[in-house]
């Protein structure tokens, strides 16, 4: 049986640097349950694939009418 490759999980500091925000803001998103995260014992970690999906879901596409000023 093949062994599944495990994702490289990110720390709070690594995710904050990737998103361009402070670690404090990441902690706030965690406490508000607005960000997908994993608990490994007492440690908080992030799956990069979950974060990519979260970012895609949060993306807002501009409405063409707003771009044209209508």
Secondary structure, 3 states (H helix, E strand, C coil): CCCCCCCCEECHHHHHHHHCCCHHHHHHHHHCCCCCCEEECCEEEEEHHHHHHHHHHHCCCCCHHHHCCC
